[in-house]
Amino acid sequence: MGVNVPVVAVDAGNSKTDVALIGADGTVLATARGGGFQPPRVGVAAAVDVLGSALDRAVARLPSAPGSFGHISACLANADLPVEEAELTRALEARGWGASVEVRNDTFAILRAGVDEPRGVAVVCGAGINCVGMVPDGRTARFPAIGRISGDWGGGGGLAEEALWCAARAEDGRGEPTELTRTLPAHFGLDSMYALIEALHREVIPSARRHELTPVLFATGAAGDPVAAALVERQAEEVVAMASVALTRLGLLEEEAPVLLGGSVLAARHPRLNDRIAELLAARAPKAVVRVVSEPPVLGAALLGLDRTGAGPEVHRRLREQYARP
């Protein structure tokens, strides 16, 4: 008789995939990490192959041969629209990995990891920006979160682009003076925005390194530069706008409810950004309880799986304890 695995939890981002095999009592039986999940770039089949490779590695670490797999709880990057969640659900079902499959956007994993029940709102600022909310009766609030065409602004990539735009215009006289004209190129050892523009355009500096400019923007704003500070202020306003709308949609605006902040930009705890978010949110949603999420998202995927299987509070507690930081 093999090891039964009632829940297979998957948290798959653009850069990495985490898989955890969860026992009926909430014990983490095995874990594994794989590559990034990028169906827009490689196609759905190849992206799901990445999940399969990580799952195979987790299975290989079980104490004995696997028996049955129950529910697959997959929180996936690039599952931004319900139609994409449905497409990816069908793709995972076709692999026959478990008796049932539920695919959600990966922001739901961050939210569920940070709350003791499926109730609250999470805003994530990583490369982009996204926000989701949920309540125990199954209702959710979400945004398309696919960039400017869906009304989004900011995130690490967006902030870097805005900083470059402001600095380029400042240097050639079209825009307001800003220290960004010095600090952005200096990060790459260059002496002008023109040199930086040329290096980025000709890919002497790879495009992927633009994200390195986001911390430079925050440092420049913290040093008192008004243009950089205004971009940080706008990011705070965008975070609060998304959170407030999600709270309103779920009827949580007038209740004490968690608002969780996640992703590399918010997890960095820049005082000017995070303090301003708390200040603005206190005005728009006075009962909101703001917290930066430190728990790993795969825990959220696992808890969502346990929610689906009807596991009791003790099982949830045991699982969470295994991911608690010392």
FENURCOR-V713199 format. One record per residue. RES is the residue in three letters. PSI is psi in radians with two decimals (999 if undefined). NEAR is the number of other C-alpha atoms within 10 Angstrom. Layout:
BEGIN
res=RES psi=PSI near=NEAR
res=RES psi=PSI near=NEAR
END
This chain:
BEGIN
res=MET psi=2.14 near=8
res=GLY psi=3.06 near=11
res=VAL psi=2.17 near=16
res=ASN psi=2.41 near=17
res=VAL psi=1.67 near=23
res=PRO psi=-0.54 near=22
res=VAL psi=2.23 near=30
res=VAL psi=1.99 near=28
res=ALA psi=2.32 near=29
res=VAL psi=2.17 near=32
res=ASP psi=1.97 near=31
res=ALA psi=2.01 near=30
res=GLY psi=-3.07 near=20
res=ASN psi=-0.49 near=14
res=SER psi=-0.35 near=11
res=LYS psi=2.78 near=17
res=THR psi=2.27 near=24
res=ASP psi=2.35 near=24
res=VAL psi=2.38 near=29
res=ALA psi=2.31 near=26
res=LEU psi=2.11 near=26
res=ILE psi=2.26 near=26
res=GLY psi=2.98 near=19
res=ALA psi=-0.46 near=16
res=ASP psi=0.12 near=16
res=GLY psi=0.05 near=25
res=THR psi=2.39 near=16
res=VAL psi=1.94 near=21
res=LEU psi=-0.61 near=18
res=ALA psi=2.67 near=20
res=THR psi=2.83 near=22
res=ALA psi=2.75 near=19
res=ARG psi=2.46 near=20
res=GLY psi=-2.92 near=19
res=GLY psi=-3.08 near=17
res=GLY psi=2.71 near=17
res=PHE psi=1.85 near=26
res=GLN psi=1.18 near=22
res=PRO psi=-0.58 near=17
res=PRO psi=-0.48 near=9
res=ARG psi=-0.69 near=9
res=VAL psi=-0.15 near=11
res=GLY psi=2.73 near=11
res=VAL psi=-0.79 near=16
res=ALA psi=-0.82 near=12
res=ALA psi=-0.63 near=14
res=ALA psi=-0.72 near=19
res=VAL psi=-0.52 near=18
res=ASP psi=-0.63 near=14
res=VAL psi=-0.74 near=20
res=LEU psi=-0.73 near=25
res=GLY psi=-0.67 near=17
res=SER psi=-0.73 near=16
res=ALA psi=-0.70 near=22
res=LEU psi=-0.73 near=25
res=ASP psi=-0.70 near=13
res=ARG psi=-0.67 near=16
res=ALA psi=-0.77 near=21
res=VAL psi=-0.67 near=22
res=ALA psi=-0.32 near=15
res=ARG psi=0.03 near=15
res=LEU psi=2.61 near=15
res=PRO psi=-0.39 near=11
res=SER psi=3.07 near=11
res=ALA psi=2.47 near=12
res=PRO psi=2.56 near=15
res=GLY psi=-1.89 near=11
res=SER psi=2.64 near=13
res=PHE psi=2.34 near=19
res=GLY psi=-1.80 near=20
res=HIS psi=2.36 near=22
res=ILE psi=1.97 near=28
res=SER psi=1.78 near=30
res=ALA psi=2.03 near=30
res=CYS psi=1.96 near=29
res=LEU psi=2.37 near=26
res=ALA psi=2.68 near=21
res=ASN psi=0.13 near=21
res=ALA psi=1.20 near=22
res=ASP psi=-0.44 near=19
res=LEU psi=2.65 near=16
res=PRO psi=-0.63 near=13
res=VAL psi=-0.57 near=10
res=GLU psi=-0.65 near=15
res=GLU psi=-0.74 near=20
res=ALA psi=-0.73 near=15
res=GLU psi=-0.78 near=15
res=LEU psi=-0.57 near=25
res=THR psi=-0.81 near=19
res=ARG psi=-0.68 near=14
res=ALA psi=-0.70 near=15
res=LEU psi=-0.66 near=24
res=GLU psi=-0.64 near=16
res=ALA psi=-0.41 near=10
res=ARG psi=-0.29 near=11
res=GLY psi=0.54 near=11
res=TRP psi=-0.50 near=17
res=GLY psi=3.02 near=19
res=ALA psi=-0.49 near=13
res=SER psi=2.76 near=16
res=VAL psi=2.36 near=21
res=GLU psi=2.16 near=20
res=VAL psi=2.29 near=22
res=ARG psi=2.80 near=25
res=ASN psi=2.57 near=24
res=ASP psi=-0.27 near=26
res=THR psi=-0.51 near=30
res=PHE psi=-0.55 near=27
res=ALA psi=-0.71 near=30
res=ILE psi=-0.75 near=30
res=LEU psi=-0.90 near=31
res=ARG psi=-0.53 near=28
res=ALA psi=-0.48 near=25
res=GLY psi=0.01 near=27
res=VAL psi=2.65 near=20
res=ASP psi=-0.30 near=13
res=GLU psi=2.77 near=17
res=PRO psi=1.25 near=23
res=ARG psi=2.08 near=23
res=GLY psi=-2.98 near=29
res=VAL psi=2.49 near=35
res=ALA psi=2.40 near=33
res=VAL psi=2.26 near=27
res=VAL psi=2.22 near=27
res=CYS psi=1.79 near=22
res=GLY psi=-2.04 near=19
res=ALA psi=-0.63 near=19
res=GLY psi=-2.72 near=20
res=ILE psi=2.47 near=27
res=ASN psi=2.80 near=29
res=CYS psi=2.38 near=26
res=VAL psi=2.78 near=27
res=GLY psi=2.75 near=29
res=MET psi=2.74 near=24
res=VAL psi=2.79 near=16
res=PRO psi=-0.43 near=11
res=ASP psi=0.05 near=8
res=GLY psi=-0.20 near=8
res=ARG psi=2.54 near=12
res=THR psi=2.81 near=18
res=ALA psi=2.41 near=18
res=ARG psi=2.95 near=22
res=PHE psi=2.71 near=18
res=PRO psi=-0.72 near=16
res=ALA psi=0.87 near=19
res=ILE psi=0.37 near=15
res=GLY psi=-2.82 near=15
res=ARG psi=-0.51 near=10
res=ILE psi=-0.32 near=9
res=SER psi=0.32 near=10
res=GLY psi=0.22 near=10
res=ASP psi=2.65 near=18
res=TRP psi=2.32 near=20
res=GLY psi=-2.61 near=25
res=GLY psi=2.96 near=26
res=GLY psi=-0.79 near=23
res=GLY psi=-0.75 near=22
res=GLY psi=-0.70 near=23
res=LEU psi=-0.70 near=27
res=ALA psi=-0.74 near=22
res=GLU psi=-0.75 near=17
res=GLU psi=-0.69 near=17
res=ALA psi=-0.77 near=23
res=LEU psi=-0.74 near=22
res=TRP psi=-0.83 near=13
res=CYS psi=-0.73 near=20
res=ALA psi=-0.69 near=29
res=ALA psi=-0.77 near=21
res=ARG psi=-0.56 near=16
res=ALA psi=-0.72 near=19
res=GLU psi=-0.65 near=19
res=ASP psi=0.03 near=12
res=GLY psi=-0.06 near=10
res=ARG psi=-0.34 near=11
res=GLY psi=3.13 near=14
res=GLU psi=2.44 near=12
res=PRO psi=2.50 near=17
res=THR psi=2.56 near=21
res=GLU psi=-0.24 near=19
res=LEU psi=-0.46 near=27
res=THR psi=-0.41 near=23
res=ARG psi=-0.81 near=16
res=THR psi=-0.61 near=21
res=LEU psi=-0.95 near=26
res=PRO psi=-0.58 near=21
res=ALA psi=-0.53 near=15
res=HIS psi=-0.56 near=13
res=PHE psi=0.23 near=15
res=GLY psi=0.41 near=11
res=LEU psi=2.81 near=15
res=ASP psi=0.07 near=15
res=SER psi=2.77 near=17
res=MET psi=-0.60 near=23
res=TYR psi=-0.78 near=16
res=ALA psi=-0.67 near=14
res=LEU psi=-0.73 near=23
res=ILE psi=-0.79 near=15
res=GLU psi=-0.76 near=12
res=ALA psi=-0.67 near=17
res=LEU psi=-0.74 near=16
res=HIS psi=-0.71 near=12
res=ARG psi=0.09 near=11
res=GLU psi=0.48 near=11
res=VAL psi=-0.68 near=10
res=ILE psi=2.04 near=15
res=PRO psi=2.53 near=11
res=SER psi=-0.57 near=12
res=ALA psi=-0.33 near=10
res=ARG psi=-0.06 near=11
res=ARG psi=-0.53 near=18
res=HIS psi=-0.35 near=18
res=GLU psi=-0.30 near=15
res=LEU psi=-0.26 near=23
res=THR psi=-0.85 near=22
res=PRO psi=-0.55 near=16
res=VAL psi=-0.72 near=19
res=LEU psi=-0.83 near=26
res=PHE psi=-0.72 near=22
res=ALA psi=-0.68 near=18
res=THR psi=-0.72 near=21
res=GLY psi=-0.72 near=22
res=ALA psi=-0.47 near=17
res=ALA psi=-0.06 near=12
res=GLY psi=0.08 near=11
res=ASP psi=2.15 near=17
res=PRO psi=-0.59 near=16
res=VAL psi=-0.83 near=22
res=ALA psi=-0.72 near=25
res=ALA psi=-0.61 near=20
res=ALA psi=-0.61 near=12
res=LEU psi=-0.70 near=21
res=VAL psi=-0.72 near=23
res=GLU psi=-0.75 near=17
res=ARG psi=-0.64 near=16
res=GLN psi=-0.71 near=24
res=ALA psi=-0.75 near=23
res=GLU psi=-0.68 near=17
res=GLU psi=-0.73 near=19
res=VAL psi=-0.80 near=27
res=VAL psi=-0.63 near=24
res=ALA psi=-0.81 near=17
res=MET psi=-0.82 near=21
res=ALA psi=-0.73 near=30
res=SER psi=-0.71 near=19
res=VAL psi=-0.76 near=19
res=ALA psi=-0.74 near=26
res=LEU psi=-0.74 near=26
res=THR psi=-0.80 near=14
res=ARG psi=-0.56 near=16
res=LEU psi=0.06 near=17
res=GLY psi=0.46 near=11
res=LEU psi=0.00 near=23
res=LEU psi=-0.60 near=19
res=GLU psi=0.15 near=13
res=GLU psi=2.79 near=13
res=GLU psi=2.04 near=13
res=ALA psi=2.52 near=19
res=PRO psi=2.42 near=21
res=VAL psi=1.93 near=30
res=LEU psi=2.41 near=28
res=LEU psi=2.26 near=28
res=GLY psi=3.12 near=28
res=GLY psi=2.79 near=22
res=SER psi=-0.63 near=15
res=VAL psi=-0.80 near=23
res=LEU psi=-0.58 near=24
res=ALA psi=-0.34 near=17
res=ALA psi=-0.24 near=13
res=ARG psi=0.81 near=14
res=HIS psi=2.11 near=16
res=PRO psi=-0.74 near=12
res=ARG psi=-0.61 near=16
res=LEU psi=-0.98 near=24
res=ASN psi=-0.63 near=24
res=ASP psi=-0.66 near=13
res=ARG psi=-0.64 near=19
res=ILE psi=-0.82 near=22
res=ALA psi=-0.69 near=19
res=GLU psi=-0.82 near=14
res=LEU psi=-0.68 near=17
res=LEU psi=-0.57 near=23
res=ALA psi=-0.52 near=15
res=ALA psi=-0.64 near=11
res=ARG psi=-0.53 near=15
res=ALA psi=1.34 near=22
res=PRO psi=-0.45 near=16
res=LYS psi=-0.02 near=17
res=ALA psi=2.48 near=25
res=VAL psi=1.91 near=16
res=VAL psi=2.36 near=18
res=ARG psi=2.48 near=16
res=VAL psi=2.27 near=19
res=VAL psi=2.22 near=22
res=SER psi=-0.26 near=16
res=GLU psi=2.55 near=20
res=PRO psi=2.44 near=17
res=PRO psi=-0.52 near=27
res=VAL psi=-0.48 near=27
res=LEU psi=-0.73 near=27
res=GLY psi=-0.73 near=29
res=ALA psi=-0.69 near=36
res=ALA psi=-0.74 near=33
res=LEU psi=-0.68 near=30
res=LEU psi=-0.65 near=27
res=GLY psi=-0.74 near=25
res=LEU psi=-0.65 near=27
res=ASP psi=-0.78 near=17
res=ARG psi=-0.59 near=15
res=THR psi=-0.06 near=14
res=GLY psi=0.40 near=10
res=ALA psi=2.60 near=15
res=GLY psi=3.00 near=12
res=PRO psi=-0.64 near=14
res=GLU psi=-0.63 near=11
res=VAL psi=-0.78 near=17
res=HIS psi=-0.77 near=20
res=ARG psi=-0.76 near=14
res=ARG psi=-0.74 near=14
res=LEU psi=-0.83 near=21
res=ARG psi=-0.66 near=20
res=GLU psi=-0.57 near=11
res=GLN psi=-0.32 near=12
res=TYR psi=0.05 near=14
res=ALA psi=2.42 near=11
res=ARG psi=2.47 near=8
res=PRO psi=999 near=3
END
